[in-house]
Amino acid sequence: MREDLENLVGREIVVDTDGPLIYIGTLNRIGRRILLLENVDVHDMRDGQPTTTREVYIMQSRKHGIQVNRDSVIVPLDRVASVSLLSEIKLF
């Protein structure tokens, strides 16, 4: 997994977690147990409109740009469900 992530350093990514949080930002560093992201939108799906899905929120971020609300965030790898390049998110 680490080798695959190394190719994403410096690029805008979407980190889905096993909980309600989504992280959208630039991957800065990969540690043994963490991802360090910069210029990050941390979005808690519990805070949004009940009709907004993860997919819709991520597509809106791709279309309109990242709504940065944190300079940097440490994401524990054991909470990561998936990592995608923001540029590869399909717009409908």
LUMGUBA-832551 format. One record per residue: residue in one letter; x, y, z of N, C-alpha, C in turn. Coordinates in steps of 0.001 Angstrom, whole numbers, plus 524288, in hexadecimal, padded with zeros to 5 digits. Layout:
<recs>
+---+-------+-------+-------+-------+-------+-------+-------+-------+-------+
! r !   n.X !   n.Y !   n.Z !  ca.X !  ca.Y !  ca.Z !   c.X !   c.Y !   c.Z !
+---+-------+-------+-------+-------+-------+-------+-------+-------+-------+
! A !     X !     Y !     Z !     X !     Y !     Z !     X !     Y !     Z !
...
+---+-------+-------+-------+-------+-------+-------+-------+-------+-------+
</recs>
This chain:
<recs>
+---+-------+-------+-------+-------+-------+-------+-------+-------+-------+
! r !   n.X !   n.Y !   n.Z !  ca.X !  ca.Y !  ca.Z !   c.X !   c.Y !   c.Z !
+---+-------+-------+-------+-------+-------+-------+-------+-------+-------+
! M ! 80338 ! 7FB50 ! 80000 ! 80000 ! 80000 ! 80000 ! 8035F ! 804E9 ! 80000 !
! R ! 80779 ! 804DD ! 80326 ! 80ACF ! 8097D ! 80395 ! 80D2A ! 80AF7 ! 7FE4E !
! E ! 80EFF ! 80711 ! 7FB5A ! 81165 ! 8082A ! 7F645 ! 80D78 ! 80AA4 ! 7F28B !
! D ! 80898 ! 808CB ! 7F2B4 ! 80485 ! 80B11 ! 7EF66 ! 80376 ! 810B5 ! 7F0EF !
! L ! 8036D ! 811C7 ! 7F5F4 ! 8026E ! 81710 ! 7F7D1 ! 806E0 ! 81AD5 ! 7F688 !
! E ! 80BAB ! 818E0 ! 7F65D ! 8102D ! 81C38 ! 7F52A ! 80F6A ! 81F20 ! 7F008 !
! N ! 80CC9 ! 81CA2 ! 7EC41 ! 80BD3 ! 81F13 ! 7E72E ! 807F8 ! 8239C ! 7E784 !
! L ! 80542 ! 82416 ! 7EBEB ! 80148 ! 82822 ! 7EC88 ! 80333 ! 82CE5 ! 7EF90 !
! V ! 807F1 ! 82CB2 ! 7F198 ! 80A10 ! 83118 ! 7F495 ! 80A42 ! 835F1 ! 7F119 !
! G ! 8083B ! 83A3F ! 7F33C ! 8081F ! 83F2F ! 7F060 ! 80340 ! 83FE5 ! 7ED10 !
! R ! 7FFC1 ! 83C0B ! 7ED2F ! 7FB08 ! 83C54 ! 7E9FC ! 7F634 ! 83CC3 ! 7ED75 !
! E ! 7F208 ! 83EE0 ! 7EB3F ! 7ED1A ! 83F63 ! 7EE1C ! 7EA5D ! 83A1C ! 7EE33 !
! I ! 7E8FA ! 8386A ! 7F2EE ! 7E68A ! 8334F ! 7F394 ! 7E192 ! 833B4 ! 7F6D0 !
! V ! 7DE80 ! 82F8E ! 7F680 ! 7D9DA ! 82ED6 ! 7F9B9 ! 7DAF2 ! 82A26 ! 7FD38 !
! V ! 7DA5E ! 82AE7 ! 80256 ! 7DB11 ! 8269F ! 80607 ! 7D5C4 ! 8257F ! 8087A !
! D ! 7D3A2 ! 820F9 ! 8071D ! 7CED9 ! 81F1C ! 809A0 ! 7D070 ! 81C0D ! 80E71 !
! T ! 7CD74 ! 81CB4 ! 81296 ! 7CEAF ! 819E9 ! 8176F ! 7CA6C ! 815F3 ! 818A8 !
! D ! 7CB63 ! 812D3 ! 81CA1 ! 7C782 ! 80F0A ! 81E57 ! 7C351 ! 81191 ! 821C9 !
! G ! 7C391 ! 8169D ! 8225E ! 7BFB8 ! 81991 ! 82568 ! 7BD50 ! 81DD5 ! 8220E !
! P ! 7BB2E ! 821D4 ! 8247C ! 7B86C ! 825EB ! 8219C ! 7BBEB ! 82A20 ! 81F2A !
! L ! 7C105 ! 829EA ! 8201C ! 7C47C ! 82E0D ! 81E2C ! 7C69D ! 82CE3 ! 818BE !
! I ! 7C6F5 ! 83108 ! 8159B ! 7C97E ! 830EF ! 81087 ! 7CDAF ! 83527 ! 810AB !
! Y ! 7D241 ! 833ED ! 80EA5 ! 7D68A ! 837AB ! 80E52 ! 7D7CD ! 83886 ! 80891 !
! I ! 7D7FF ! 83D75 ! 806EB ! 7D974 ! 83EC4 ! 80194 ! 7DDC9 ! 842D3 ! 801EF !
! G ! 7E267 ! 84169 ! 80012 ! 7E6C9 ! 844FD ! 80066 ! 7EB8E ! 842E0 ! 7FDA0 !
! T ! 7EFEF ! 84573 ! 7FE6F ! 7F4D3 ! 843F8 ! 7FBE3 ! 7F7EE ! 84064 ! 7FF7D !
! L ! 7F94E ! 83BCD ! 7FD7E ! 7FC6C ! 83821 ! 8008A ! 801F2 ! 83A3D ! 800F5 !
! N ! 803B3 ! 83B1F ! 805C2 ! 808DF ! 83D50 ! 806AF ! 80CD5 ! 83923 ! 80832 !
! R ! 80B1D ! 83570 ! 80B8E ! 80ECB ! 83194 ! 80D9B ! 80BDF ! 82CB3 ! 80F4D !
! I ! 80E9F ! 8285F ! 80F01 ! 80C7D ! 82360 ! 810C6 ! 81002 ! 8215E ! 81517 !
! G ! 80DAB ! 82086 ! 819A3 ! 8109A ! 81E50 ! 81DFB ! 80F4B ! 81889 ! 81E9E !
! R ! 81174 ! 81629 ! 8228F ! 81052 ! 81099 ! 82380 ! 80A9A ! 80FB7 ! 824A9 !
! R ! 80832 ! 8136A ! 8276E ! 802C3 ! 812B4 ! 8290E ! 7FF32 ! 8173F ! 82794 !
! I ! 80145 ! 81AFD ! 824AD ! 7FE2C ! 81FB6 ! 8238A ! 7FEF9 ! 821A0 ! 81DF0 !
! L ! 7FB21 ! 824B8 ! 81C35 ! 7FBBA ! 827E8 ! 81785 ! 7FB9D ! 82D8F ! 81959 !
! L ! 7FF13 ! 830C6 ! 81753 ! 7FEFE ! 83658 ! 8187F ! 7FD08 ! 83921 ! 813A2 !
! L ! 7F8A1 ! 83BD8 ! 81431 ! 7F65E ! 83EDA ! 80FE9 ! 7F6D3 ! 8449F ! 8111C !
! E ! 7F749 ! 847CA ! 80CF1 ! 7F774 ! 84D7B ! 80D79 ! 7F31B ! 84FE0 ! 80A3C !
! N ! 7F195 ! 854A4 ! 80BB5 ! 7ED5C ! 85775 ! 80903 ! 7E8A6 ! 853DE ! 80873 !
! V ! 7E660 ! 85291 ! 80CE4 ! 7E29E ! 84E54 ! 80D47 ! 7DD13 ! 85039 ! 80E59 !
! D ! 7D96B ! 84D9A ! 80BDB ! 7D3E5 ! 84E01 ! 80D33 ! 7D2A1 ! 84928 ! 81066 !
! V ! 7D19C ! 849F2 ! 81569 ! 7CFCB ! 845A8 ! 818BD ! 7C9E8 ! 8462C ! 818F8 !
! H ! 7C730 ! 8423D ! 816FF ! 7C179 ! 8427F ! 816D5 ! 7BF2D ! 83DF5 ! 819E2 !
! D ! 7BBC5 ! 83F43 ! 81D8C ! 7B8FF ! 83B63 ! 820AC ! 7B39C ! 83AB3 ! 81E3C !
! M ! 7B28B ! 83616 ! 81C2C ! 7AD9A ! 83514 ! 8197F ! 7A8E7 ! 835C8 ! 81D17 !
! R ! 7A9A8 ! 8359A ! 8222A ! 7A552 ! 8366C ! 825D2 ! 7A39F ! 83C1C ! 825FB !
! D ! 7A706 ! 83FB8 ! 82430 ! 7A5D5 ! 84548 ! 8246D ! 7A318 ! 8475D ! 81F96 !
! G ! 7A2F7 ! 8445A ! 81B6B ! 7A0BE ! 84634 ! 81680 ! 79AEC ! 84551 ! 81621 !
! Q ! 798E9 ! 8469E ! 81191 ! 79365 ! 845AB ! 81085 ! 7927C ! 83FCB ! 8102C !
! P ! 78E12 ! 83DEE ! 81206 ! 78D1A ! 83847 ! 81214 ! 78CEC ! 835DD ! 80C9E !
! T ! 78C1E ! 83903 ! 8089A ! 78BD5 ! 836E6 ! 8034D ! 79121 ! 836DA ! 80086 !
! T ! 79523 ! 83920 ! 802E3 ! 79A4A ! 83947 ! 80073 ! 79D47 ! 8344E ! 801CB !
! T ! 79EE1 ! 83187 ! 7FDB7 ! 7A1F5 ! 82CC9 ! 7FE7E ! 7A7C2 ! 82E0F ! 7FE31 !
! R ! 7AAFC ! 82A63 ! 7FFBA ! 7B0A7 ! 82B0B ! 7FF3C ! 7B216 ! 82C36 ! 7F994 !
! E ! 7AFD3 ! 82939 ! 7F611 ! 7B124 ! 829C9 ! 7F08A ! 7AFD2 ! 82F39 ! 7EE85 !
! V ! 7AB42 ! 8312C ! 7EFF2 ! 7A9AB ! 83664 ! 7EE39 ! 7AD58 ! 83A7F ! 7F082 !
! Y ! 7AE97 ! 83A10 ! 7F57B ! 7B21A ! 83DDE ! 7F7F4 ! 7B76E ! 83DE5 ! 7F53D !
! I ! 7B98A ! 83951 ! 7F42A ! 7BEA3 ! 838EA ! 7F1AB ! 7BE6D ! 83B17 ! 7EC19 !
! M ! 7BA44 ! 839E3 ! 7E93E ! 7B9BB ! 83BFA ! 7E3ED ! 7B96D ! 841F4 ! 7E3FC !
! Q ! 7B6B0 ! 84425 ! 7E7D2 ! 7B65D ! 849D0 ! 7E83D ! 7BBBA ! 84C2C ! 7E95B !
! S ! 7BED8 ! 8497F ! 7EC7F ! 7C425 ! 84B57 ! 7EDA2 ! 7C787 ! 84B32 ! 7E8BF !
! R ! 7C6D9 ! 8473B ! 7E5A3 ! 7C9D2 ! 846E5 ! 7E0B9 ! 7C833 ! 84B4E ! 7DD10 !
! K ! 7C323 ! 84C2F ! 7DCB6 ! 7C113 ! 8500C ! 7D910 ! 7C24F ! 855AC ! 7DAB8 !
! H ! 7C1B2 ! 856D4 ! 7DFCA ! 7C220 ! 85C35 ! 7E1AF ! 7C733 ! 85D60 ! 7E499 !
! G ! 7CA55 ! 8596F ! 7E589 ! 7CF34 ! 85A24 ! 7E866 ! 7CEA9 ! 858A5 ! 7EE1C !
! I ! 7D30F ! 857AE ! 7F082 ! 7D338 ! 85616 ! 7F5FB ! 7D1F6 ! 85AC3 ! 7F971 !
! Q ! 7CE4C ! 85A06 ! 7FD09 ! 7CCDC ! 85E14 ! 800D2 ! 7D043 ! 85D5F ! 805B3 !
! V ! 7D4FA ! 85F74 ! 80570 ! 7D8E0 ! 85EA1 ! 8098E ! 7D6F6 ! 860D4 ! 80EC1 !
! N ! 7D6EF ! 85D79 ! 812C6 ! 7D596 ! 85F3C ! 81806 ! 7D9B8 ! 85DB5 ! 81C14 !
! R ! 7DE00 ! 85B56 ! 81A49 ! 7E26B ! 859FD ! 81DAC ! 7E774 ! 85AB3 ! 81A92 !
! D ! 7EB87 ! 85CC5 ! 81D0C ! 7F0A1 ! 85D28 ! 81A80 ! 7F305 ! 857BF ! 819C7 !
! S ! 7F28F ! 85480 ! 81DDB ! 7F49F ! 84F32 ! 81D7D ! 7F18D ! 84B98 ! 82118 !
! V ! 7F1A0 ! 84698 ! 81FC2 ! 7EECF ! 842AB ! 822C7 ! 7F1F3 ! 83D9D ! 822AA !
! I ! 7F215 ! 83AFA ! 82711 ! 7F460 ! 835C3 ! 82769 ! 7EFE1 ! 831DD ! 82769 !
! V ! 7F002 ! 82E47 ! 823AF ! 7EBEC ! 82A48 ! 8233A ! 7EE49 ! 8250B ! 824B4 !
! P ! 7EC39 ! 82265 ! 828B2 ! 7EE3B ! 81D3A ! 82A1E ! 7ED11 ! 81941 ! 825CA !
! L ! 7F10F ! 8166A ! 8241F ! 7F057 ! 8129D ! 81FEE ! 7EC5F ! 80E62 ! 8214E !
! D ! 7EBD9 ! 80D24 ! 8264C ! 7E823 ! 80901 ! 827B3 ! 7E274 ! 80ABA ! 82725 !
! R ! 7E182 ! 80FBA ! 825FF ! 7DC31 ! 811AE ! 82512 ! 7DB04 ! 81258 ! 81F40 !
! V ! 7DF07 ! 811BC ! 81BF0 ! 7DE70 ! 812A3 ! 81653 ! 7DBBE ! 80DFF ! 813BB !
! A ! 7D771 ! 80F2E ! 810FC ! 7D4A5 ! 80B29 ! 80DFF ! 7D670 ! 80B2A ! 80853 !
! S ! 7D775 ! 80FD9 ! 8062B ! 7D95C ! 8103A ! 800C8 ! 7DBED ! 81578 ! 7FFE4 !
! V ! 7DF43 ! 81597 ! 7FBE6 ! 7E1E7 ! 81A63 ! 7FA44 ! 7E15E ! 81AB8 ! 7F45D !
! S ! 7DFC8 ! 81F59 ! 7F27C ! 7DF2A ! 82040 ! 7ECDE ! 7E178 ! 82583 ! 7EB7A !
! L ! 7E345 ! 825F8 ! 7E6A7 ! 7E4C5 ! 82B14 ! 7E4AC ! 7DFD4 ! 82E3E ! 7E3B7 !
! L ! 7DFC5 ! 83317 ! 7E56F ! 7DB3A ! 8366A ! 7E488 ! 7DA4F ! 8370A ! 7DEAA !
! S ! 7DE78 ! 8374C ! 7DBA6 ! 7DDFA ! 83804 ! 7D5FE ! 7DB74 ! 8335B ! 7D333 !
! E ! 7DB42 ! 82EE8 ! 7D5D2 ! 7D8F0 ! 82A42 ! 7D371 ! 7D338 ! 8296E ! 7D4F9 !
! I ! 7D118 ! 82CFC ! 7D810 ! 7CB97 ! 82CA7 ! 7D988 ! 7C851 ! 82E23 ! 7D4C3 !
! K ! 7C4BC ! 82ABE ! 7D34E ! 7C160 ! 82BAF ! 7CEC5 ! 7BD25 ! 82F9D ! 7D022 !
! L ! 7BC3B ! 8333D ! 7CC90 ! 7B80F ! 83714 ! 7CD47 ! 7B352 ! 83568 ! 7CA14 !
! F ! 7AECC ! 835D3 ! 7CC6D ! 7A9F3 ! 8345C ! 7C9B2 ! 7A6B9 ! 8391A ! 7C88E !
+---+-------+-------+-------+-------+-------+-------+-------+-------+-------+
</recs>
